[in-house]
């Protein structure tokens, strides 16, 4: 029984750490994902925007002495969800000021061009919504 408990505890630790991410604080308002190489905006500004406004916001952002920011695609934004956590499903030590709500991605929903994918950080769900609705923004740089 004791051996089973030790094995189970080890497996739970392994599964938990697999979702935790490997991030570095760049001490300039940005976070680097050491696995993907993407650099993320560390803090949300608590302003919800339409999809087009979200794209414009990221394109105009100057942070960490760089200006090549963009709205992340759905796969990129989903990569910072921490499935071992809820409310929020993200590492708040790294990603400060995250609203437990939806965040826009740059990915248009392929069946309805007036919709785009949204990652919701309360539980880490991914869904789509009308582009005219307002959601929050977390910009990224690097990658594709």
Beta strands, then each sheet from edge to edge (+ up, - down):
strand 1: 23-25
strand 2: 30-33
strand 3: 39-41
strand 4: 70-71
strand 5: 102-108
strand 6: 115-120
strand 7: 126-130
strand 8: 139-141
sheet 1: 1+ 2- 3+ 8- 4+
sheet 2: 5+ 6- 7+
end
